[in-house]
Amino acid sequence: MKRDAVTGGGCLVAAAGVVGAVWLWGASDRTQRHLGNGFENNGQDFGAVLTELPFVFLAGAVVPAAAWGLGAWLLGRRRRPRESQFHA
């Protein structure tokens, strides 16, 4: 693979990871409870958004991008011909 294709793929995977992680976090029952979907907004706590959302965002970006990078590195190592120890 070309370097630009690998870089672009990693960025797309990271963006998809961020969207997926934030969506799953927002759809969870725990988050819905904190954002006021309880009875008459009891237990509404926007502090959960300020403390948890940055970590969800970072984890959603870093984990898929790291997995993509590791896979690209392993595939690149496998496809590269081995050089001999003696150069003429």
Summary of the structure (lengths in Angstrom):
residues: 88
radius of gyration: 20.9
end to end distance: 28.8
largest distance: 80.1
contacts: 198
relative contact order: 0.16
helix: 76%
strand: 0%
